[in-house]
Amino acid sequence: MISISELTGEAYDDENMVHFKNYVQSAHYVAWGARLIDLYVTSDMKFVYVFSKEDHQRLKYKWINKNNEYHAQKNSGD
């Protein structure tokens, strides 16, 4: 399905995108160089952040490693 970005007005194919409600992960993706394709609000008033699957593939393991490091530090009492 083709959607129009509420941010840029550009068309994008939903099949090539990932949609996140996790604002912390989304903020990290942007800080790590991912392009935010779209941002919209759901009926239950949650933001949804849209990124390309290409950016997601590139950054998902960085995010997983960051989370694992955080939980390891938290559990070690540091």
N, C-alpha and C positions, 0 to 999 in steps of 0.2 A: 504494500500500500504506500502510496506517495503522500507525504505530509508536508505542510508548509511550516517552517520554523517561526515561532512567535518572536524569537530574538533577532533573526537576520532577514526573515522574509524569503529565504531560499528553500527550494524544494529538496526533500531527501527521501530515500527509500527506507521505510521502517525495517525491512528485511536485513539491512546492513548496519543496524544500530542496536545499541543496548540502552535500556532505560533503568535508571537507578533512583531509589528514594533515599539512599544513604548519603546524606550531605557531607559527611566526613570523608568518605571514599571519593566522592565527586570533587571535593576541594583538593584532595591530594592529586587526583588525576589532572586537574587544571594546573596545579603547581608543577607537576611533572611534564607539562607540555601538551596534554591532550586538548583538543579543540572541543569546546562545548557547542554542540550542534543546535540544541533546543533546550528550553526550560518551560515547563507548564505546570499547572496546578490541577490536582485531581478533585473529584467531587467531595472527598473527605478532607480537603484543604491541605494536601501534602504536595511539596514540590517534587517534580520528576525531572531528573537531569538526563539528557540524551547525548551519548557519545558514539562514535563509530566503533564497529566491532574491531577494526584494525587497531585503534588506540587501546581498546580494552584488552586485546590479545597482547599488546606490547607492555601493558602496565599491570595486568592482573596478578602476576607473580610478585612484582614489587610490592603491591598492596598486601598480598598474603604474607610475605616475609616481614613486612612492617608490623602487621597484626601479631604474628608469631613472636617477634622480638618484644613487643609491648607486653604480651601476656607472660612471656618468660621472665621479664623484669619484674612484673607485678607479683608473680608467684614466688620469686626469689627474695622478695622483701626489699629490693633496692629502691 
